[in-house]
Amino acid sequence: ETCESITGQITKIISTKGIKAVYDGLSSEDKEIFKQAYSASYMPAKEILQEIYDEVSSGNEIRTVIMHGKRINKFPVGKIDGTDTWKVGEKVRAERDEENIPLNPFTAGVYVATMMAQIDVLLEAGHPYSEVVNESVIEAVDSLCPYMHYRGVAFMVDNCSFTAKTGSRKWAPRFDYILEQLAYTAVDNGKPVNEDLIAAFENHKVHDAVTECCKLRPTVDISVSSASSTKEIVIE
C-alpha cells in the first residue's frame, strides 16, 4: 500500500495539482495522521538531505562515483528488487486497479515531509524556485515515480545515470535507518505534532511555484512502456 500510494495517487495529485493538494484532499481524520507523520519525519529527512547536499557541493559525491567506477568490474552493480517487498510489488502491479489505488495518509505525510525538506535545503542554499521545483518535485512525480509505478524500483533506478544508481544505493539505507529510528518511534511514543512545522508547510511559498509549474505540465504523461531497462539490455 505504501509504494502504491506514492507512485499512484500521491504522484498524480502532486503532478497535476501541487504538493499541498495531497493534504487538502484528505479527510479530517486522515489530516491528523498526515500531520503526525509529517511532523515526525521532516527533521530526520532533512538531516540526511543536508548531508547529501554537503557531499555534492564539496565534491565528495562525485569522487565516490569515480571510485565506484574504478571497482565496478570487481563489484558489479546488482539489482535491488529481489526482497519480499518488491516481489509482492510484481504481483500488485499485475493485478492493479488504477481507479482504486489507496492513499495512505501516513505514507503521504512522510513522503511530503521529505519532499519539503529537500525544497528547504535547496532554498536555504540560495537556489532559485525554478531549479528547486524541478529537482525536488517534477523529476520525482513526472519521471521517476511513473517508472517505478510501471515496472518497480530496479527499473526506475537502473534507467537513471550511473551517478544516480550509485547514490540511490548509498543513501536509501540512510533514509530507512533514520526514519525507523527517529521518525516512526516518535509517532509510536505519542510525540506531539509540531504545529509550527505544519503551519510552515501550509503557508510555504513553494506551493505557488509548484502550482504555476502544474499549469505548464504537458497534457500527456511520460511514456514508460519500453520493453526492457538499460541495465537488463547491457548485462543480460
Rosetta blueprint (number, residue, H / E / L):
1 E L
2 T H
3 C H
4 E H
5 S H
6 I H
7 T H
8 G H
9 Q H
10 I H
11 T H
12 K H
13 I H
14 I H
15 S H
16 T H
17 K H
18 G L
19 I L
20 K H
21 A H
22 V H
23 Y H
24 D H
25 G L
26 L L
27 S L
28 S H
29 E H
30 D H
31 K H
32 E H
33 I H
34 F H
35 K H
36 Q H
37 A H
38 Y H
39 S H
40 A H
41 S H
42 Y H
43 M H
44 P H
45 A H
46 K H
47 E H
48 I H
49 L H
50 Q H
51 E H
52 I H
53 Y H
54 D H
55 E H
56 V H
57 S H
58 S H
59 G L
60 N H
61 E H
62 I H
63 R H
64 T H
65 V H
66 I H
67 M H
68 H H
69 G H
70 K H
71 R L
72 I L
73 N L
74 K L
75 F L
76 P L
77 V L
78 G L
79 K L
80 I L
81 D L
82 G L
83 T L
84 D H
85 T H
86 W H
87 K H
88 V H
89 G H
90 E H
91 K H
92 V H
93 R H
94 A H
95 E L
96 R L
97 D L
98 E H
99 E H
100 N H
101 I L
102 P L
103 L L
104 N L
105 P H
106 F H
107 T H
108 A H
109 G H
110 V H
111 Y H
112 V H
113 A H
114 T H
115 M H
116 M H
117 A H
118 Q H
119 I H
120 D H
121 V H
122 L H
123 L H
124 E H
125 A L
126 G L
127 H L
128 P L
129 Y H
130 S H
131 E H
132 V H
133 V H
134 N H
135 E H
136 S H
137 V H
138 I H
139 E H
140 A H
141 V H
142 D H
143 S H
144 L H
145 C H
146 P H
147 Y H
148 M H
149 H H
150 Y H
151 R H
152 G L
153 V H
154 A H
155 F H
156 M H
157 V H
158 D L
159 N L
160 C L
161 S L
162 F H
163 T H
164 A H
165 K H
166 T H
167 G H
168 S H
169 R H
170 K H
171 W H
172 A H
173 P H
174 R H
175 F H
176 D H
177 Y H
178 I H
179 L H
180 E H
181 Q H
182 L H
183 A H
184 Y H
185 T H
186 A H
187 V H
188 D H
189 N L
190 G L
191 K L
192 P L
193 V L
194 N L
195 E H
196 D H
197 L H
198 I H
199 A H
200 A H
201 F H
202 E H
203 N L
204 H L
205 K L
206 V H
207 H H
208 D H
209 A H
210 V H
211 T H
212 E H
213 C H
214 C H
215 K H
216 L L
217 R L
218 P L
219 T L
220 V L
221 D L
222 I L
223 S L
224 V L
225 S L
226 S L
227 A L
228 S L
229 S L
230 T H
231 K H
232 E H
233 I H
234 V H
235 I H
236 E L
